[in-house]
Amino acid sequence: MADKSVSTDSLAMDDGKPAHTGKKFRLAMIGCGGIAQTHMGAIKTFDDVEVVAAVDIVPARLKIMQEKWGVSEVYTDWKEMLKKVKPDGVSICTPNGVHAEPAIDAAAAGCHVIVEKPMAMNPAECQKMIDTAKKNNVKLAIGFQYRYHANTQYLKRAVDAGQFGDVMFTRCSALRRRGIPNWGVFGQKKLQGGGPMIDIGVHVIEMAHYVMGSPKPVAATGNTWTFMGDKPSEVVSQWPNWDHKTYTVEDTAIGHIRFDNGAILHIEASFVAHIEKDVWNFHMMGKKGGCTWDPPMIFRDEAGTMTNSQPGFLENVRDFPSMFKVKLRNWIDACTTNTPLTAPGEAGLAVQKILDGVYRSAESGGKEVTIS
């Protein structure tokens, strides 16, 4: 059943049941850690999808896939899995550094692909993923769940309706006062590509860029600082005792992006920042109006008066379970009925160019770099 309250393309959600009948979509999971478990929780609500295989190099994770989710076919090599199982699609939930290769191999094997954020480690990898998917006529989606959030969709509808006019400036914040992950490989640059900018900043960048109308990035400046993550945990925090010995990413990053239409996006991202509280938001300014994401509010001049407006009702897509249901449903619908993707590979490439520009500028001492 289609969810009548959600306006974005092909977001069939309702009670989580799909809009299809007949042959099931055969899905394989590549990477079975924490985020894959969120995927599985959503997928198991779809009666037109069957998870036929799982791939991971950690035996304990494969055991969870077998015992908790009933996935019988498990592998440590995705190439072997693709050859033997021949799934219809794959969901890639590996560390960032292992996004591109399995995505390219799967697309080359004729499988549809959804890959968790960020798309890859650099724009060149992203482009190869897009080219391979197009060559083999398969769908490639990026796991940008926050563009499906009710607040994002509300503001996107307002932009599309012309309520903001030309967007001039957007300020994005993904700030943790003290939130260095003490699990996984989030502190290892060679596997993740960076720290808070690529891990959590990517979310606010992608939803803001989407609401802005996805302008083309042309230049970036940025700076990064590491001042706490590479030292032992000494202050009480939500995730203490991170692995400081392998920590090679930034604690805080700031970026400034220019677009081809003259708009500017400013991004602040941190695992560590001496601020009052965590911040997850964006503010947007246009020639006719502006907004904030949280709370979802629009600022305009109406009837000779400066007005602040908020929605009286929004669809219930605001947490990880609901956002993941909608984003996976959108991808599956695109694979099975050729409906439009809300987060195609091209969206992932644009965001990756922004991330890459910020990091390249930081490495050059903060000089502006061109985004080609």
N, C-alpha and C positions, 0 to 999 in steps of 0.2 A: 504494500500500500504506500502511496506517496504521502509524505508529510505536507499537508496543505499550508502549514505555517512557515515553511522554510522556502525562501525565494531563489536561492542560488541553484545553479544548474544541476539537475539530477541528484538532489539530496534526498533520496527515499529513505525515511527513517521510521516515523510513526512509532510502533512498538518494537522497532528493530527488525521486523520481518521484511524480507526482500520483495521486490515486485515481479520476480521471475518464477517460472515453474519449469519442470522438465529436468534435463541433464544438469548435474551439479558442476560448478566451477571447481576444478581440482587445483588446490593451492599448496605450495610448499613454503615453509619458513626457513630462511637463511639467517642464522643468528637467533639464539633462543634465550637471551638474557632478559633483563627486567622489562624493556619496552616491548619485547615480543610477547610477554605475558599479557600486556594490555591489548595488543593486537588479538591474541587468542580469545580474550574475554569478549571482544566485539564480534569476532568472526563466528563464534559459537552461537550467536543469536541469529545468524543467517541460515535458513534451511536450504539455500541453493548453493552453499559453499561447503566443500569437504577438504580438510587439511590432510593431505596424503603423505607428506614427508617433512622431516625437520633436519636441519644441518647445524652443527656446532662442533667446535674443537674441544669443548668441555663435557666430559661424560655425564656429570651431574645434571647439566641442563637438558641433555637428551633424555635422561631418566625422568625428569619432570614432564617433558613433552609426552612421554609414553604413559606414565602413571596418572598424571593429572588430567591430560587432555586426550588420551587415547590415540595418539599418533603412533602407528606401528612401524613405519619405515623411518629409520634414523641413520644419518650419515655424518662423517667428519669432513667430507670433501663435496663441495657443491657441484663440481664437474661430474663426479660419479653419479650424484643424485639426478642431475639433469638428463644424463644419458639413460639411466635405468628407469626413472619414474616418469619422465616427460610430462611435467605438470602444465596446466594451462597458464598459471601465473605464479610469481614468487613475491614474497614480502621480505625485504632485506632490512634486518635489524641489527647489523653488525656495527662495530666501531667505525667512525667516519673514514678511516684509512682503508677500510675494506668494503666500501660502498660501490665503487666504480667497477672493479673487476667482476664480481658476481653479477652485477646488473648487465654489463656488456655480454658476458657469457650467456646469461639467461635470454636476453633479447636475441642474440645470435642463434639460439636454439629454438626460437619461435615462441618464447614465453612473454606474457605481459608482466610488467614490473611496477611495484611500488617500493620506493626506497625512503627510509627515514631521513630526517633532516640532520645536518645540511646535506645537500645532494651528493657532494664528493669533497675532495681536498683542494681542488682548483678548477678554474673554468675550462681548462683543456680536457680534464676528465669528464666534466659535465657535457661538453660538446660531443665527445665520443659516445657517451651514453645516448644522447639524443639522436645522433646520426645512425647508430646501430639499431635503435628502436624503429626509426623511420624506414630504414633499409629493409627491415624484416616485418614491417607492417604490424607492429605491436604497440600497445599503450604503455607509456611511461609516466608515472605520477610521482610526485614528491610529497612526503608526509608532513605537510604544512597544516597541522590541525587548527591553528588559531584563525585561519581565514574562514573557517566554518563556524566559529564562535558567534553567538547571537549578537553580541555587540558589534563585531566586525561586519556582519551582514547588514545590520541596521545602518551603519555609517556608509557602507558601500552603496546601498540603495539610495541614500541621501545624495552622495556624490554623483551617482548616475542620473539622478533627477535634477541635477544642476543647482542644488542648494548652496554649494560652496563656490561656484565659479571656478576660476583658475586657481589651483592649489599652489601656494608660494613656498610654504615652509612646514615641515613636520619634525617634531622632536620626539624621539623614541627613548624609552628608559627600560632597561632590564637589569635592575640593581638589587643585589643582595648585600646586606650589611656584613654578614658572615656566613657564607654558604659555599665553601669549597667542598665538592663531593669527596666523600671518604670511601667510595666504592668505584669499581670499574676502572677505566683508563682515562678519565677526564683531565688528569693532570699531565698527560704525556703527549707532547706536541706531535711527535712522529706518528702517533695513531689517531689523534683527534684534529690536528691542524691548528689548534689554538685553544684558548680558554673560554671565558665567559662571552666574548664577542661571537664566536662560532657556535657555542653551545646554547646559550639562552638569548643572546642578542639577536640571533637569527630569527627567532620567533616573532619578536616585535618588529623587526625590519620587514619580514615577509608580509605580515598582516597590514602594516602601514603602507608599504609599497603597493600592495593589492588595492587598498582603499583609494590611494592616490591616483589609480588608473594605470599602474605599471609603466611609468616613464622610463626611458633608457638612461642608465647611469653613464656619465662621461668622464668624471674625475673624482678623486677622493683624497682627503688628508686624514691622518690618524696618529694616535699615540697609544702606547701600552706601557704598563708599569707592573712589575712584580716586586712585592715588598713584604709579603707574609707567607704565601703558599709554599715557598721553598725553605721554610723554617718550621720547627716543631710547633704543634698546636699548644698554646699556652693560655688561651682564654676560653671560658665556657661558651659553647656555641651549639647550634643544632646538629652539626655533623663534625664532631671533633676527631682528632687523630688521623688526619689524612696522611697519605704517603708523601711527605715532603722531600724525601730523597730522590724520587723520580719525577718531581714536579718541575716541568719545563715550560709552562704556559703563563699567560699574564693573569694578574689579579683583577686589574681594571683596564678597560679600553674605551677610548673615545674616538668617534669617527664623524666625518663631515662629507656628505656626498652631494655632488652637483649632477643634475639631470639635463637632458637635451632640451627640455621645455623651459628651463630656467629655474625650476623648483629646486629646493634644497632639503635634504634630510640629515638630521643630526642624531647620532646614536650614542648612548651611554650604556655600558654593560660592565657588571662587576660580579666576581665571587666574593670580593672583599671591598668594602667602602665604609668610611666613617660617616654614616648617615643615620637619621632617626629610625627609619624602618625600610623594609624592602619596598621596591617600586616596580610595578609592571604596568606600563601605560604608554600611550602616545597622544600627543596634542597636535592638531593640524590647523593651519591657517590658510584660508582662501580669500579671494577678493570679495566674495559675497557672504561668506560665513566661515565658521571654524567649529572645532569639536574637541572633545576628549573621549578616549576609549573607555575609561573607568573613572567615574560613572559615565555611561553612554549619554552624552549631552551635546546638543548643537546650539551654537551661538550665532544669531542673525539680527538684522535690523528689519522689523516688520511694523507696519502701520505707524511709522515715525517713532518707533520705540526699540531700544536694544532688548532682545528677548533671549532667554535661556530655555530650551525645551528638552524634555526627556520622554522616552516612549512609555506609554501606559501598559504595554504588554510586549514581550519578546518571546520567541520560541525557546524551549528548554534545551539549548545546546550551549552549555557553559562549563562543563567539567570534562575531564579526560575521557571517561567512558562514553559520554554522548558525542564528543567531538571525534573520537576514534571510530565510532559506529558510522558517523556521517561521512568521514573522509574515506573509509574503506568501502562504504556503500557506493560512493561516487565513482571510485576506481573500478569496482566490480561491474557496475552498470555500464561504464564506458567500455569495458572489455567484452561484455556480453551483448550489449544492445547499441554500442557505438554512440552513446550520449556524450556530451562534452565533458572534458576533465576540468575541474575547478583549479587544480594545481598541477599543470603539465610540466614536462621537463624544462620548457623554456622559462617558466617562472623560477625554477630552481637555479637555472643558469644565471638569470639576472641577479638574484640574491647572492649567488656565489661570487659574481663579479664585484658586488659591493663589499663583501667580506674580504675578498682578495685585495681590493684596493686599499681598504683600511690597514690591513697587515703590511702590505708593500710600502705604504707611506710611513708607517711606524718604523719599519726596518731602515728607511732612508733618513730617519731623524725628523719625521713630520713634514717632509716636503710633499707638495701636491703631486699625485701621479695620475696619468691618463688611464682611463678604462676603455679599452678598445673592444 
